[in-house]
């Protein structure tokens, strides 16, 4: 047992050192620029794989396997770590040889690269499960044996040597552009989010949110929405956001009278949406700017109005549910009052955001903005007495940040295997052509296929890797059919984000359910209902890009879409809950839901008619389905504004 413990302790110490080093290098890279491609990407990927293979051993730590199983597992993990180190080091050697002479890849190179890919897939399996690993494995098999397939899936045939040259030793596979973007831009923001949480900024954020929403009926539910929107934007991790803020907000929501599943669903839906909130968007804004060639400010501005509608719909859903349950605002005597100290501590999350915006508006790089955010977070964190007395807090945050970076790098590396095969065989173009031929000139069909692919690939995976592979494969199809490039990227990103609350995986809901003491699947469906507007908004801005402000902006169309969407959100929520200041019958609930569906269809004539009809329904006497009570909509807006 002592031997087992000592070996495990040594392994975890190695992980801590590597993770802290990875976090520190991400800060250095943000300041000074990326490492040489000949050794930077592969060494960081190698470190990430070692971190994952040791942190997530082949057998679960909460089980008690037999001695033989433990020994076999330790041997397997050791072999995989050794393979990773050898394969990554060989990459650097081969790069130098290719620079010096015309290098012919040997059998040793081929099999070592294949072993490296196997280790990468095994690390991915431990983190994210089998689905993405199965896809990557099938891609490699297709590369090797696709020459025997009939029809459009047939290719000229690629042997193992050529496959590994592209997937492992080239810059179109594991160490390709996505890995480079993550190292250059994304990692520093991941570290920033973990430092922000570790130094106590999330506590101040939650307290301020609770105080600002105290007058609304939703109370702590609305506070969870505000806190999760702001913190989720900076952290980029749904699970971390749910656990970080949910442990505080979910019990408060339950005490206000919401059911456990509703409390968990509110937190899951709010935490998931944090990634669509500018200015940081969980680092997606910077990745999207890099892929589209647009300015960061353009991406952030495009994300603004859809994010407002997403969280506005959550506010509306919570308000309707609170009124239906008869929940009253928190008595004034019980509301949280902000002190001078609270206002000072709130600067801990306000100033880093302002630093990011200031650096980007000044025309500097996103990486430098991340560096400024990290430095300001550390400096402001030192103003907290507990942080000064226990500097280990900063080290722990760096270690956690390094581990989070390692997880993202492993996922992107696995995506690189898929992209390498797509580039080598032309399957990406074939698949895009197939989708295009199926949908022909039917953009809506391509959008449905893309949305489904995003939801499937995003289940259990970080949003950024899922977004990358879908937008690189299917993005050109939608653009070819007339969709704007920014709208396409935002569409793909939205559905990659929303996969976190889409059953059956719904990782955000499954993280919230234990805290709420509710059924994970029921929590997932509640979160799905609350966030239903998020599944609608992407279709709207593809068909009416004025909603993005930066694409074909037309003030009249923008106003029409905003009014129609606002009314649709209210009609949909009151129709689903069956309450609009008073109970409404089944027939009127159906009418409201149908009107909501009509309002989101981008046919101006239909929308104008339904806008008039909806406004009429809001002011009609109560006997026509809760009409006069729909004045509660206006009253609730006033309450919410007062709370904010």
C-alpha positions as CSV (number, residue, x, y, z in Angstrom):
1,X,0.0,0.0,0.0
2,X,2.9,2.4,0.9
3,X,4.5,1.5,-2.4
4,X,1.3,2.1,-4.3
5,X,0.7,5.5,-2.5
6,X,4.3,6.6,-3.2
7,X,4.1,5.8,-6.9
8,X,0.8,7.6,-7.1
9,X,2.2,10.6,-5.2
10,X,5.2,10.8,-7.6
11,X,2.8,10.6,-10.6
12,X,0.6,13.4,-9.2
13,X,3.7,15.5,-8.4
14,X,4.8,15.2,-12.0
15,X,1.4,16.2,-13.2
16,X,1.4,19.2,-10.9
17,X,4.8,20.4,-12.2
18,X,3.8,19.8,-15.8
19,X,0.4,21.5,-15.4
20,X,1.9,24.6,-13.7
21,X,4.6,24.8,-16.3
22,X,2.0,24.5,-19.1
23,X,0.0,27.4,-17.5
24,X,3.0,29.6,-17.1
25,X,4.2,29.0,-20.6
26,X,0.7,30.0,-21.9
27,X,1.2,33.3,-20.2
28,X,4.7,33.7,-21.6
29,X,3.5,32.8,-25.1
30,X,0.7,35.4,-24.8
31,X,3.4,38.0,-24.1
32,X,6.3,37.0,-26.3
33,X,4.7,35.0,-29.1
34,X,4.5,31.2,-29.9
35,X,7.3,28.7,-29.8
36,X,8.9,27.3,-33.0
37,X,6.6,24.9,-34.8
38,X,9.4,22.4,-34.9
39,X,9.2,21.6,-31.2
40,X,6.6,23.9,-29.5
41,X,3.4,22.2,-30.5
42,X,4.5,18.6,-30.1
43,X,6.2,19.2,-26.7
44,X,3.0,20.9,-25.4
45,X,0.9,18.1,-26.8
46,X,3.2,15.6,-25.2
47,X,3.0,17.3,-21.9
48,X,-0.8,17.4,-22.2
49,X,-1.0,13.7,-22.9
50,X,1.3,12.8,-20.0
51,X,-0.9,14.9,-17.7
52,X,-4.0,13.2,-18.8
53,X,-2.7,9.7,-18.8
54,X,-1.4,10.0,-15.2
55,X,-4.3,12.1,-13.9
56,X,-6.9,9.7,-15.4
57,X,-5.3,6.2,-15.0
58,X,-6.7,3.3,-16.9
59,X,-8.6,2.1,-13.8
60,X,-10.8,4.4,-11.9
61,X,-9.4,5.8,-8.7
62,X,-12.6,5.3,-6.8
63,X,-12.5,1.5,-7.4
64,X,-10.5,-1.2,-5.6
65,X,-9.1,-3.4,-8.4
66,X,-7.1,-6.5,-7.7
67,X,-3.3,-6.2,-7.3
68,X,-2.8,-7.8,-10.8
69,X,-5.1,-5.3,-12.4
70,X,-3.3,-2.4,-10.7
71,X,0.0,-3.7,-11.8
72,X,-1.2,-4.2,-15.4
73,X,-2.8,-0.7,-15.4
74,X,0.4,0.9,-14.1
75,X,2.4,-0.9,-16.8
76,X,0.0,0.2,-19.5
77,X,0.1,3.8,-18.4
78,X,3.9,3.8,-18.2
79,X,4.2,2.4,-21.7
80,X,1.7,5.0,-23.1
81,X,3.6,7.8,-21.4
82,X,6.9,6.4,-22.8
83,X,5.4,6.2,-26.3
84,X,4.1,9.8,-26.1
85,X,7.5,11.1,-25.1
86,X,9.3,9.1,-27.8
87,X,6.8,10.0,-30.5
88,X,6.8,13.7,-29.7
89,X,10.6,13.8,-29.5
90,X,10.8,12.0,-32.9
91,X,8.6,14.7,-34.4
92,X,11.3,17.3,-33.6
93,X,14.1,15.1,-34.9
94,X,12.2,14.5,-38.2
95,X,11.4,18.2,-38.6
96,X,15.1,19.0,-38.3
97,X,16.0,16.3,-40.8
98,X,13.5,17.6,-43.3
99,X,15.0,21.1,-43.0
100,X,18.5,19.7,-43.6
101,X,17.8,17.2,-46.4
102,X,15.2,15.3,-48.4
103,X,14.1,12.8,-45.7
104,X,12.5,9.5,-46.4
105,X,10.3,8.3,-43.6
106,X,11.4,4.9,-42.1
107,X,9.3,2.1,-40.9
108,X,10.3,3.1,-37.3
109,X,8.9,6.6,-37.9
110,X,5.7,5.1,-39.2
111,X,5.0,2.7,-36.3
112,X,6.1,5.2,-33.6
113,X,3.7,7.8,-35.0
114,X,0.9,5.2,-35.1
115,X,1.7,4.4,-31.4
116,X,1.6,8.1,-30.6
117,X,-1.9,8.3,-32.3
118,X,-3.1,5.3,-30.3
119,X,-1.9,7.0,-27.0
120,X,-3.7,10.2,-28.1
121,X,-6.9,8.3,-28.8
122,X,-6.7,6.5,-25.4
123,X,-6.2,9.8,-23.6
124,X,-9.2,11.2,-25.4
125,X,-11.3,8.1,-24.5
126,X,-10.5,8.6,-20.8
127,X,-11.5,12.3,-20.9
128,X,-14.5,12.3,-23.3
129,X,-15.6,8.7,-23.8
130,X,-15.8,6.6,-26.9
131,X,-17.8,8.5,-29.5
132,X,-15.1,10.9,-30.8
133,X,-12.5,8.1,-30.5
134,X,-14.6,5.8,-32.7
135,X,-14.9,8.5,-35.3
136,X,-11.1,9.2,-35.3
137,X,-10.4,5.4,-35.5
138,X,-12.8,5.0,-38.4
139,X,-11.1,7.9,-40.2
140,X,-7.7,6.2,-40.0
141,X,-9.2,2.9,-41.2
142,X,-10.9,4.8,-44.0
143,X,-7.6,6.4,-45.0
144,X,-6.0,3.0,-45.2
145,X,-8.8,1.0,-46.8
146,X,-11.0,3.6,-48.5
147,X,-9.5,2.6,-51.8
148,X,-11.6,-0.6,-51.6
149,X,-14.9,1.2,-51.1
150,X,-17.3,1.8,-53.9
151,X,-18.9,5.1,-55.2
152,X,-18.2,8.5,-53.9
153,X,-16.3,7.2,-50.8
154,X,-13.6,5.6,-52.9
155,X,-10.2,7.3,-52.9
156,X,-6.9,6.5,-54.6
157,X,-5.6,4.6,-51.5
158,X,-3.1,5.7,-48.9
159,X,-0.7,3.5,-47.1
160,X,0.2,3.7,-43.4
161,X,3.5,5.5,-44.0
162,X,1.8,8.4,-46.0
163,X,-1.1,8.5,-43.5
164,X,1.3,9.0,-40.5
165,X,3.3,11.6,-42.4
166,X,0.1,13.7,-42.7
167,X,-1.6,12.9,-39.4
168,X,1.5,13.0,-37.1
169,X,4.5,14.5,-38.8
170,X,2.8,17.1,-40.9
171,X,1.0,20.3,-39.9
172,X,-2.4,19.3,-41.2
173,X,-3.1,16.7,-38.5
174,X,-2.5,16.5,-34.8
175,X,-0.1,19.5,-34.7
176,X,-2.0,21.5,-37.3
177,X,-3.7,24.9,-37.3
178,X,-6.3,24.2,-34.5
179,X,-3.5,23.1,-32.1
180,X,-1.5,26.2,-33.0
181,X,-4.5,28.5,-32.4
182,X,-5.2,26.9,-29.0
183,X,-1.6,27.3,-27.9
184,X,-1.3,30.8,-29.2
185,X,-4.7,32.3,-28.0
186,X,-7.0,29.9,-26.1
187,X,-4.8,28.5,-23.4
188,X,-4.1,31.9,-21.7
189,X,-7.8,32.6,-21.4
190,X,-8.4,29.1,-19.9
191,X,-5.7,30.0,-17.3
192,X,-7.3,33.4,-16.8
193,X,-10.7,31.8,-16.0
194,X,-9.2,29.4,-13.4
195,X,-7.1,32.1,-11.8
196,X,-10.2,34.3,-11.6
197,X,-12.2,31.5,-9.9
198,X,-9.3,30.4,-7.6
199,X,-8.6,33.9,-6.3
200,X,-12.2,34.4,-5.2
201,X,-13.6,36.6,-7.9
202,X,-16.5,34.3,-8.4
203,X,-17.6,34.8,-4.8
204,X,-17.8,38.6,-5.3
205,X,-19.6,38.1,-8.6
206,X,-22.3,35.9,-7.0
207,X,-22.8,38.2,-4.1
208,X,-23.2,41.2,-6.4
209,X,-25.6,39.3,-8.6
210,X,-27.8,38.3,-5.7
211,X,-27.9,41.9,-4.5
212,X,-28.7,43.3,-7.9
213,X,-31.6,40.9,-8.5
214,X,-33.1,40.9,-5.0
215,X,-36.2,42.8,-6.1
216,X,-37.2,40.4,-8.8
217,X,-39.5,37.4,-8.1
218,X,-36.9,35.0,-9.4
219,X,-34.4,36.4,-6.9
220,X,-31.5,33.9,-6.6
221,X,-32.6,32.2,-9.9
222,X,-32.1,35.5,-11.7
223,X,-28.9,36.0,-9.7
224,X,-27.7,32.6,-11.1
225,X,-28.4,33.8,-14.6
226,X,-26.4,37.0,-14.2
227,X,-23.5,35.4,-12.4
228,X,-23.2,32.5,-14.7
229,X,-23.4,34.7,-17.8
230,X,-20.5,36.8,-16.7
231,X,-18.4,34.1,-15.2
232,X,-19.1,31.5,-17.9
233,X,-17.9,34.0,-20.5
234,X,-14.5,34.2,-18.8
235,X,-14.1,30.6,-17.8
236,X,-15.3,28.8,-21.0
237,X,-16.1,25.7,-19.0
238,X,-19.7,24.7,-18.4
239,X,-18.9,22.1,-15.7
240,X,-16.6,24.5,-13.8
241,X,-19.2,27.2,-14.0
242,X,-22.0,24.9,-12.8
243,X,-20.0,23.6,-9.9
244,X,-18.4,26.9,-9.0
245,X,-21.6,29.0,-8.9
246,X,-24.1,26.3,-8.5
247,X,-23.0,25.1,-5.1
248,X,-24.1,28.5,-3.9
249,X,-27.0,29.5,-6.1
250,X,-28.9,26.1,-6.5
251,X,-29.7,25.7,-2.7
252,X,-30.9,29.3,-2.7
253,X,-33.1,28.8,-5.7
254,X,-34.6,25.7,-4.0
255,X,-35.3,27.6,-0.8
256,X,-37.3,30.2,-2.8
257,X,-39.8,27.5,-3.8
258,X,-38.4,26.2,-7.2
259,X,-38.2,22.4,-7.6
260,X,-34.8,20.7,-7.4
261,X,-34.9,19.9,-11.1
262,X,-35.8,23.5,-12.0
263,X,-33.0,24.8,-9.8
264,X,-30.5,22.6,-11.4
265,X,-31.9,23.3,-14.9
266,X,-31.7,27.1,-14.3
267,X,-28.0,26.8,-13.3
268,X,-27.2,24.5,-16.2
269,X,-28.9,26.6,-18.8
270,X,-27.3,29.8,-17.4
271,X,-23.8,28.3,-17.2
272,X,-24.0,26.9,-20.7
273,X,-24.9,30.2,-22.2
274,X,-21.9,32.0,-20.7
275,X,-19.8,30.9,-23.7
276,X,-21.9,33.0,-26.0
277,X,-21.6,36.2,-24.0
278,X,-19.0,38.8,-25.2
279,X,-16.4,40.0,-24.7
280,X,-14.5,36.8,-24.0
281,X,-17.0,34.0,-25.0
282,X,-14.8,31.4,-23.3
283,X,-12.0,32.4,-25.8
284,X,-14.2,31.5,-28.8
285,X,-14.3,35.1,-30.0
286,X,-10.6,35.0,-30.5
287,X,-10.6,31.6,-32.2
288,X,-13.5,32.8,-34.5
289,X,-11.7,36.0,-35.4
290,X,-8.6,33.9,-36.3
291,X,-10.6,31.5,-38.5
292,X,-12.7,34.1,-40.2
293,X,-10.1,36.8,-40.6
294,X,-12.4,39.3,-39.0
295,X,-11.5,41.7,-36.2
296,X,-12.2,40.6,-32.7
297,X,-14.4,43.6,-32.1
298,X,-16.5,42.5,-35.1
299,X,-17.1,39.0,-33.6
300,X,-17.9,40.4,-30.1
301,X,-20.4,42.9,-31.6
302,X,-22.0,40.2,-33.6
303,X,-22.5,38.0,-30.5
304,X,-24.0,40.8,-28.4
305,X,-27.7,40.9,-29.5
306,X,-28.2,37.1,-29.7
307,X,-26.7,36.7,-26.2
308,X,-29.0,39.4,-24.8
309,X,-32.0,37.5,-26.3
310,X,-30.8,34.2,-24.9
311,X,-30.5,35.5,-21.4
312,X,-33.6,37.6,-21.8
313,X,-35.5,34.4,-22.5
314,X,-34.1,32.8,-19.4
315,X,-35.2,35.8,-17.3
316,X,-38.7,35.6,-18.9
317,X,-38.9,31.8,-18.3
318,X,-37.9,32.2,-14.7
319,X,-40.3,35.1,-14.2
320,X,-43.3,33.2,-15.6
321,X,-42.4,30.1,-13.6
322,X,-42.0,32.1,-10.4
323,X,-45.4,33.8,-10.9
324,X,-47.1,30.4,-11.6
325,X,-45.7,29.1,-8.4
326,X,-46.8,32.1,-6.4
327,X,-43.3,33.1,-5.5
328,X,-43.0,36.6,-4.2
329,X,-39.9,38.9,-4.2
330,X,-37.5,38.5,-1.3
331,X,-38.6,40.7,1.6
332,X,-36.5,43.8,1.7
333,X,-35.2,43.1,5.2
334,X,-33.7,39.7,3.9
335,X,-32.1,41.1,0.7
336,X,-28.3,41.1,0.4
337,X,-27.0,44.6,0.9
338,X,-23.7,45.5,-0.8
339,X,-21.1,47.1,1.4
340,X,-18.1,49.2,0.5
341,X,-16.0,46.1,0.7
342,X,-18.2,44.3,-1.8
343,X,-17.9,47.2,-4.3
344,X,-14.1,47.0,-4.0
345,X,-14.0,43.2,-4.4
346,X,-16.3,43.5,-7.5
347,X,-13.4,45.2,-9.2
348,X,-11.7,41.8,-9.2
349,X,-13.9,40.6,-12.1
350,X,-14.8,44.0,-13.6
351,X,-11.2,45.3,-14.2
352,X,-9.9,42.2,-16.0
353,X,-12.8,42.4,-18.4
354,X,-12.1,46.1,-19.0
355,X,-8.4,45.3,-19.5
356,X,-9.3,42.8,-22.2
357,X,-11.6,45.3,-24.0
358,X,-9.0,48.1,-23.6
359,X,-6.2,46.1,-25.1
360,X,-8.3,44.9,-28.0
361,X,-9.8,48.3,-28.8
362,X,-6.2,49.6,-28.8
363,X,-5.6,47.2,-31.7
364,X,-3.3,44.8,-29.9
365,X,-3.5,41.0,-30.3
366,X,-6.1,38.8,-28.4
367,X,-3.1,36.9,-26.8
368,X,-1.8,40.2,-25.3
369,X,-5.4,40.9,-24.0
370,X,-5.3,37.5,-22.3
371,X,-1.9,38.4,-20.8
372,X,-3.3,41.7,-19.5
373,X,-6.3,39.8,-18.0
374,X,-4.0,37.3,-16.2
375,X,-1.7,40.0,-14.8
376,X,-4.6,42.1,-13.6
377,X,-6.3,39.1,-12.0
378,X,-3.1,38.2,-10.1
379,X,-2.5,41.8,-8.9
380,X,-6.1,42.3,-7.9
381,X,-6.2,38.9,-6.2
382,X,-3.3,40.0,-3.9
383,X,-5.7,42.6,-2.4
384,X,-7.6,39.7,-0.7
385,X,-6.0,39.0,2.7
386,X,-6.6,35.2,2.3
387,X,-4.7,35.2,-1.0
388,X,-1.8,37.1,0.5
389,X,-1.6,34.8,3.5
390,X,-1.8,31.6,1.3
391,X,0.1,32.1,-2.0
392,X,-0.5,28.4,-2.7
393,X,-3.9,29.5,-3.9
394,X,-2.2,31.0,-7.0
395,X,-0.2,27.8,-7.6
396,X,-3.3,25.6,-7.3
397,X,-5.1,27.8,-9.8
398,X,-2.1,27.5,-12.2
399,X,-2.2,23.7,-11.8
400,X,-5.9,23.5,-12.4
401,X,-5.5,25.9,-15.4
402,X,-2.7,23.7,-16.8
403,X,-4.9,20.6,-16.5
404,X,-7.8,22.3,-18.2
405,X,-5.4,23.4,-21.0
406,X,-4.2,19.8,-21.3
407,X,-7.8,18.5,-21.7
408,X,-8.5,21.0,-24.5
409,X,-5.2,20.2,-26.3
410,X,-5.9,16.4,-26.2
411,X,-9.4,17.0,-27.6
412,X,-8.0,19.3,-30.4
413,X,-5.3,16.7,-31.1
414,X,-7.9,14.0,-31.6
415,X,-9.8,16.4,-33.9
416,X,-6.5,16.9,-35.7
417,X,-6.4,13.2,-36.6
418,X,-9.8,13.5,-38.2
419,X,-8.8,16.7,-40.1
420,X,-5.6,15.1,-41.2
421,X,-7.5,12.2,-42.9
422,X,-10.1,14.6,-44.4
423,X,-7.3,16.7,-46.0
424,X,-5.4,13.6,-47.2
425,X,-8.3,11.7,-48.7
426,X,-10.5,14.6,-49.8
427,X,-13.4,13.1,-47.7
428,X,-14.2,16.6,-46.3
429,X,-15.0,17.9,-49.8
430,X,-16.9,14.6,-50.6
431,X,-18.9,14.9,-47.5
432,X,-19.6,18.6,-48.1
433,X,-20.7,17.8,-51.7
434,X,-22.9,15.0,-50.4
435,X,-24.7,17.3,-47.9
436,X,-25.0,20.0,-50.6
437,X,-26.5,17.5,-53.1
438,X,-29.0,16.2,-50.5
439,X,-30.1,19.7,-49.5
440,X,-29.5,21.0,-53.0
441,X,-30.3,24.7,-52.7
442,X,-32.2,24.1,-49.4
443,X,-30.3,26.1,-46.8
444,X,-32.6,25.0,-44.0
445,X,-31.8,21.3,-44.7
446,X,-28.0,22.1,-44.4
447,X,-28.7,24.0,-41.2
448,X,-30.6,21.1,-39.7
449,X,-27.8,18.6,-40.6
450,X,-25.2,20.9,-39.2
451,X,-27.1,21.6,-36.0
452,X,-27.5,17.8,-35.4
453,X,-23.8,17.2,-36.1
454,X,-22.8,19.9,-33.6
455,X,-25.1,18.5,-30.9
456,X,-23.7,15.0,-31.4
457,X,-20.1,15.9,-31.6
458,X,-20.4,18.4,-28.8
459,X,-21.8,15.9,-26.3
460,X,-19.2,15.4,-23.6
461,X,-16.5,17.4,-25.5
462,X,-15.2,20.9,-25.0
463,X,-17.1,23.4,-27.2
464,X,-14.1,24.7,-29.1
465,X,-12.9,21.3,-30.6
466,X,-16.5,20.5,-31.6
467,X,-16.9,24.0,-33.2
468,X,-13.6,23.6,-35.0
469,X,-14.3,20.3,-36.8
470,X,-17.9,21.2,-37.8
471,X,-17.2,24.6,-39.1
472,X,-14.2,23.4,-41.1
473,X,-16.1,20.5,-42.7
474,X,-19.7,21.9,-43.1
475,X,-19.1,25.6,-42.9
476,X,-18.3,25.9,-46.6
477,X,-21.5,24.1,-47.6
478,X,-23.7,26.7,-45.9
479,X,-21.6,29.6,-47.1
480,X,-22.0,28.2,-50.7
481,X,-25.8,28.2,-50.2
482,X,-25.8,31.9,-49.4
483,X,-25.2,32.1,-45.6
484,X,-22.8,34.8,-44.4
485,X,-19.5,33.5,-43.1
486,X,-19.8,35.1,-39.6
487,X,-23.4,33.9,-39.3
488,X,-22.2,30.3,-40.2
489,X,-19.5,30.4,-37.6
490,X,-21.9,31.7,-34.9
491,X,-24.5,29.1,-35.9
492,X,-22.0,26.3,-35.4
493,X,-20.7,27.7,-32.2
494,X,-24.2,28.1,-30.7
495,X,-25.1,24.5,-31.3
496,X,-21.7,23.3,-30.0
497,X,-22.4,25.3,-26.8
498,X,-25.9,24.0,-26.4
499,X,-24.8,20.4,-26.7
500,X,-23.9,20.7,-23.0
501,X,-27.6,20.7,-22.0
502,X,-28.9,18.4,-24.8
503,X,-29.9,14.8,-23.6
504,X,-28.8,12.1,-23.4
505,X,-25.3,13.4,-22.4
506,X,-26.1,16.9,-21.2
507,X,-22.9,17.3,-19.2
508,X,-24.0,20.7,-17.8
509,X,-27.2,19.3,-16.4
510,X,-25.5,16.2,-15.1
511,X,-23.1,18.4,-13.2
512,X,-26.0,20.5,-11.7
513,X,-28.2,17.5,-10.8
514,X,-26.2,16.1,-7.8
515,X,-26.0,19.6,-6.3
516,X,-29.7,20.1,-6.7
517,X,-30.4,16.5,-5.6
518,X,-32.5,15.9,-8.7
519,X,-32.7,13.4,-11.5
520,X,-30.0,14.2,-14.1
521,X,-32.2,13.4,-17.0
522,X,-35.2,15.5,-15.7
523,X,-32.7,18.3,-15.0
524,X,-31.5,18.1,-18.6
525,X,-35.0,18.3,-20.0
526,X,-35.8,21.3,-17.8
527,X,-32.6,23.0,-18.9
528,X,-33.5,22.2,-22.5
529,X,-36.9,23.8,-22.1
530,X,-35.5,26.9,-20.4
531,X,-32.9,27.4,-23.2
532,X,-35.2,26.6,-26.1
533,X,-34.7,30.1,-27.5
534,X,-31.0,29.4,-27.8
535,X,-31.8,26.7,-30.4
536,X,-34.0,29.1,-32.4
537,X,-31.8,32.2,-32.4
538,X,-29.1,30.7,-34.7
539,X,-31.6,30.0,-37.4
540,X,-32.9,33.5,-37.2
541,X,-29.5,35.2,-37.6
542,X,-28.6,33.0,-40.6
543,X,-31.8,34.1,-42.4
544,X,-31.8,37.6,-41.0
545,X,-28.1,38.6,-40.3
546,X,-29.1,42.1,-39.3
547,X,-29.5,40.5,-35.8
548,X,-25.7,40.3,-35.8
549,X,-25.3,44.0,-36.3
550,X,-22.2,43.6,-38.5
551,X,-23.7,41.8,-41.5
552,X,-26.0,43.5,-44.0
553,X,-27.5,45.6,-41.2
554,X,-30.9,47.1,-42.0
555,X,-32.5,49.1,-39.2
556,X,-36.1,48.2,-40.2
557,X,-35.3,44.5,-40.5
558,X,-33.4,44.6,-37.2
559,X,-36.4,46.3,-35.4
560,X,-38.9,43.8,-36.9
561,X,-36.8,40.8,-35.9
562,X,-36.2,42.0,-32.4
563,X,-39.8,42.8,-31.7
564,X,-41.0,39.5,-33.2
565,X,-38.4,37.5,-31.2
566,X,-39.2,39.3,-28.0
567,X,-42.9,38.6,-28.4
568,X,-42.2,35.0,-29.4
569,X,-40.1,34.5,-26.3
570,X,-43.0,35.7,-24.1
571,X,-45.7,33.7,-26.0
572,X,-43.6,30.6,-25.9
573,X,-42.9,30.7,-22.2
574,X,-46.4,31.6,-21.1
575,X,-47.8,28.9,-23.5
576,X,-45.5,26.2,-22.1
577,X,-46.0,27.0,-18.5
578,X,-49.7,27.8,-18.9
579,X,-49.6,31.0,-16.9
580,X,-49.8,34.7,-17.9
581,X,-50.6,36.4,-14.7
582,X,-53.4,33.9,-14.3
583,X,-53.9,30.3,-15.5
584,X,-54.7,29.9,-19.1
585,X,-56.5,27.0,-20.7
586,X,-55.0,24.3,-23.1
587,X,-56.5,25.9,-26.2
588,X,-55.0,29.3,-25.5
589,X,-51.7,27.7,-24.6
590,X,-51.6,26.1,-28.1
591,X,-52.5,29.4,-29.7
592,X,-49.6,31.1,-27.9
593,X,-47.1,28.4,-28.9
594,X,-48.3,28.5,-32.5
595,X,-48.0,32.3,-32.5
596,X,-44.5,32.0,-31.2
597,X,-43.6,29.6,-34.0
598,X,-45.1,32.0,-36.6
599,X,-43.2,35.0,-35.1
600,X,-39.8,33.3,-35.6
601,X,-40.4,32.4,-39.2
602,X,-38.5,35.0,-41.2
603,X,-41.4,36.1,-43.5
604,X,-41.9,39.8,-42.9
605,X,-45.6,39.9,-43.9
606,X,-46.4,37.0,-41.5
607,X,-44.4,38.6,-38.8
608,X,-46.1,42.0,-39.0
609,X,-49.5,40.3,-38.8
610,X,-48.5,38.2,-35.8
611,X,-46.8,41.2,-34.1
612,X,-50.1,43.1,-34.2
613,X,-52.0,39.9,-33.1
614,X,-49.6,39.3,-30.2
615,X,-49.8,42.9,-28.9
616,X,-53.6,42.6,-29.2
617,X,-53.5,39.4,-27.1
618,X,-51.4,41.1,-24.5
619,X,-54.0,43.8,-23.9
620,X,-57.2,41.9,-24.4
621,X,-59.5,41.3,-21.3
622,X,-58.6,38.3,-19.2
623,X,-61.5,36.2,-20.5
624,X,-59.6,35.8,-23.8
625,X,-56.9,33.8,-22.2
626,X,-55.1,35.7,-19.5
627,X,-55.0,38.9,-21.6
628,X,-55.3,41.7,-19.0
629,X,-53.0,39.6,-16.8
630,X,-50.3,39.8,-19.5
631,X,-49.8,43.2,-18.1
632,X,-47.7,41.2,-15.7
633,X,-45.2,41.1,-18.5
634,X,-44.7,44.9,-18.3
635,X,-44.8,44.7,-14.5
636,X,-42.2,42.0,-14.4
637,X,-39.9,43.9,-16.8
638,X,-40.2,46.9,-14.4
639,X,-39.4,44.7,-11.4
640,X,-36.4,43.2,-13.2
641,X,-35.1,46.6,-14.2
642,X,-35.5,47.7,-10.6
643,X,-33.6,44.7,-9.5
644,X,-30.8,45.3,-12.0
